Amino acid sequence: MEHISVEELIKKSHEAKLFAYCPYSNFRVGAALVTKDGKIFTGCNVENVSYPLCICAERTAIVKAVSEGYQEFEALAIATDMPYNFSSPCGACRQSMLEFGSDYPVYMSKPDMTYVKMTPSELLPLGFSPKTLLEHVPPHLE
C-alpha cells in the first residue's frame, strides 16, 4: 500500500474495535478503511435491541467514507477478538465492499495482529456489482 503499512492499518482496526457497541452479542469488530488518496476511516459494529437494525464495522467505515465524498478505496482491515480463527465479513458487508471495487485488499486479523488477505471479489465470488449492471443493456436501450 502506498499511504500506510498493512500493520498500521490493522492496528487502527483493532483500536476501532474498542468502541464497538455490542451488549447483545459481545462480539466486537473494528474496521479501518484507507482511501486511494490516503484518508483513513474507522468503524465499529453498533448493535440494536432490534437485531436487524445493527450495522457492522465494515459498513460503518464505508458509509463514513462515502458520506465525506470518498468512493475509491486502497485497502480495508478488519479486527475481531477471535484468537484462533480469522473472522470474515458478513454477506451484507461483502456486498457493500464489492460496490466500491473488486480487487482492493481486505485484511482480516486476529488479536495477535496476524492476518489473511483477500479481495472483495474473492470474498463474494460471482457477486452482483456495478460492473454487472453496465454489462447488461436492456433490450429497449439497444
C-alpha positions as CSV (number, residue, x, y, z in Angstrom):
1,M,0.0,0.0,0.0
2,E,1.2,3.5,-0.7
3,H,-0.2,5.5,2.2
4,I,0.0,3.3,5.2
5,S,1.6,0.0,6.1
6,V,-0.6,-3.1,6.5
7,E,0.5,-3.3,10.1
8,E,-0.6,0.2,10.9
9,L,-3.9,-0.2,9.1
10,I,-4.6,-3.4,11.1
11,K,-3.6,-1.6,14.3
12,K,-6.2,1.1,13.5
13,S,-8.9,-1.6,13.0
14,H,-8.0,-3.0,16.5
15,E,-8.3,0.4,18.0
16,A,-11.7,1.0,16.4
17,K,-12.9,-2.3,17.8
18,L,-12.6,-0.8,21.3
19,F,-15.6,1.5,20.5
20,A,-17.9,-1.3,19.5
21,Y,-21.4,-1.2,21.0
22,C,-22.3,-4.9,21.3
23,P,-24.2,-5.5,24.5
24,Y,-26.1,-8.4,23.0
25,S,-23.5,-10.4,21.2
26,N,-20.4,-9.2,23.0
27,F,-18.7,-9.7,19.6
28,R,-16.5,-6.7,19.0
29,V,-15.5,-5.8,15.4
30,G,-13.4,-2.9,14.2
31,A,-12.6,-1.8,10.7
32,A,-10.1,0.7,9.2
33,L,-10.5,1.8,5.6
34,V,-7.9,3.8,3.6
35,T,-8.9,5.7,0.5
36,K,-6.9,6.0,-2.7
37,D,-5.6,9.4,-1.5
38,G,-4.7,8.2,2.0
39,K,-7.6,9.3,4.2
40,I,-8.4,6.7,6.9
41,F,-11.9,6.0,8.1
42,T,-12.6,3.7,11.0
43,G,-15.7,1.9,12.1
44,C,-17.1,-0.4,14.7
45,N,-20.1,-2.6,15.0
46,V,-23.2,-0.9,16.6
47,E,-25.9,-3.3,17.8
48,N,-29.5,-2.5,18.4
49,V,-32.1,-4.3,20.6
50,S,-33.9,-4.8,17.2
51,Y,-31.3,-7.1,15.8
52,P,-31.9,-6.3,12.0
53,L,-31.0,-2.7,12.7
54,C,-27.4,-3.5,13.6
55,I,-24.6,-2.1,11.5
56,C,-21.3,-3.8,11.0
57,A,-17.9,-2.2,11.4
58,E,-17.0,-2.6,7.8
59,R,-20.2,-0.9,6.6
60,T,-19.7,1.9,9.2
61,A,-16.3,2.7,7.8
62,I,-17.6,2.6,4.2
63,V,-20.6,4.8,5.0
64,K,-18.4,7.3,6.8
65,A,-16.0,7.5,3.8
66,V,-18.8,7.8,1.2
67,S,-20.6,10.4,3.3
68,E,-17.5,12.5,3.1
69,G,-17.1,12.2,-0.6
70,Y,-14.7,9.2,-0.9
71,Q,-15.5,6.2,-3.1
72,E,-12.1,4.8,-4.2
73,F,-10.5,2.6,-1.6
74,E,-7.0,1.3,-1.3
75,A,-7.5,-1.3,1.5
76,L,-9.7,-2.4,4.4
77,A,-8.6,-4.0,7.6
78,I,-11.0,-5.9,9.9
79,A,-10.3,-6.9,13.5
80,T,-12.1,-9.2,16.0
81,D,-11.4,-10.8,19.3
82,M,-11.3,-14.3,17.9
83,P,-7.9,-15.7,18.8
84,Y,-8.0,-19.0,16.8
85,N,-9.8,-18.0,13.6
86,F,-9.9,-15.2,11.1
87,S,-13.4,-13.7,11.0
88,S,-14.7,-12.9,7.6
89,P,-17.2,-10.2,6.8
90,C,-20.9,-11.0,6.7
91,G,-22.8,-11.1,3.3
92,A,-24.1,-7.5,3.6
93,C,-20.5,-6.2,4.2
94,R,-19.2,-8.3,1.3
95,Q,-21.8,-6.8,-1.0
96,S,-21.0,-3.2,0.3
97,M,-17.3,-3.7,-0.3
98,L,-17.9,-5.0,-3.8
99,E,-19.9,-1.9,-4.6
100,F,-16.7,0.2,-4.4
101,G,-14.2,-2.2,-6.1
102,S,-13.4,-5.8,-6.6
103,D,-9.7,-6.0,-6.2
104,Y,-8.5,-3.9,-3.3
105,P,-7.0,-5.9,-0.4
106,V,-9.1,-6.8,2.6
107,Y,-7.1,-7.8,5.7
108,M,-8.8,-10.0,8.3
109,S,-6.9,-10.1,11.5
110,K,-6.8,-11.7,14.9
111,P,-5.8,-10.1,18.3
112,D,-2.2,-11.2,17.8
113,M,-2.1,-9.0,14.7
114,T,-1.7,-11.9,12.3
115,Y,-3.9,-11.6,9.2
116,V,-5.0,-13.1,5.9
117,K,-5.5,-11.0,2.8
118,M,-8.4,-11.4,0.3
119,T,-10.2,-9.1,-2.1
120,P,-13.9,-8.3,-2.3
121,S,-14.3,-10.5,-5.4
122,E,-12.7,-13.4,-3.6
123,L,-14.9,-12.9,-0.6
124,L,-18.0,-12.7,-2.8
125,P,-17.4,-14.8,-5.9
126,L,-19.8,-14.2,-8.7
127,G,-21.0,-11.1,-6.8
128,F,-23.5,-8.6,-8.2
129,S,-21.6,-5.4,-8.8
130,P,-21.9,-2.1,-10.6
131,K,-20.0,-3.8,-13.5
132,T,-22.7,-6.4,-13.7
133,L,-25.3,-3.7,-14.4
134,L,-23.0,-2.0,-17.0
135,E,-22.7,-5.3,-18.9
136,H,-26.4,-5.6,-19.1
137,V,-28.1,-3.3,-21.6
138,P,-31.9,-3.7,-21.5
139,P,-33.3,-4.5,-25.0
140,H,-35.3,-1.3,-25.1
141,L,-32.0,0.7,-24.8
142,E,-30.1,-1.1,-27.6
